Amino acid sequence: MKWKLEEAFQRLNKHAGEDVSTFLIQGDPAFLYLNAKEEQKLQDVFYFFREENLVHIEPIDDHSRRGLQAHVVLEAIPLPRLIQVWEEAEPS
């Protein structure tokens, strides 16, 4: 599962911001400001996170995004299983 998680993080960082995976691995939530195209490209990543019970993705009604090019704002909340899977996969 480690390679799937690394691939998901790589795609998430590419489309949502370089530090997103770092926040999640540290147990911190991250806000994703995505346009429609980015959101579409990440649907399978969100599905993977949801199915594996790794990260909860919550839509946020953020009125401050009016000036941004963001189509949607999502909060990615790491679940305890994410940290467990990541730490188990790390070499000792």
ChimeraX attribute file (.defattr): number of C-alpha atoms within 10 A of each C-alpha:
attribute: neighborCount
match mode: 1-to-1
recipient: residues
	/A:1	10
	/A:2	13
	/A:3	9
	/A:4	11
	/A:5	20
	/A:6	13
	/A:7	13
	/A:8	19
	/A:9	21
	/A:10	16
	/A:11	17
	/A:12	22
	/A:13	16
	/A:14	14
	/A:15	19
	/A:16	21
	/A:17	16
	/A:18	13
	/A:19	13
	/A:20	21
	/A:21	24
	/A:22	14
	/A:23	15
	/A:24	20
	/A:25	17
	/A:26	11
	/A:27	15
	/A:28	14
	/A:29	20
	/A:30	20
	/A:31	18
	/A:32	23
	/A:33	21
	/A:34	20
	/A:35	16
	/A:36	11
	/A:37	10
	/A:38	17
	/A:39	22
	/A:40	11
	/A:41	13
	/A:42	18
	/A:43	11
	/A:44	12
	/A:45	19
	/A:46	18
	/A:47	13
	/A:48	16
	/A:49	20
	/A:50	13
	/A:51	10
	/A:52	12
	/A:53	14
	/A:54	22
	/A:55	23
	/A:56	15
	/A:57	19
	/A:58	13
	/A:59	12
	/A:60	13
	/A:61	10
	/A:62	11
	/A:63	8
	/A:64	7
	/A:65	13
	/A:66	9
	/A:67	7
	/A:68	10
	/A:69	11
	/A:70	15
	/A:71	14
	/A:72	17
	/A:73	19
	/A:74	18
	/A:75	16
	/A:76	22
	/A:77	18
	/A:78	23
	/A:79	18
	/A:80	12
	/A:81	13
	/A:82	20
	/A:83	17
	/A:84	12
	/A:85	14
	/A:86	15
	/A:87	13
	/A:88	11
	/A:89	13
	/A:90	8
	/A:91	5
	/A:92	5
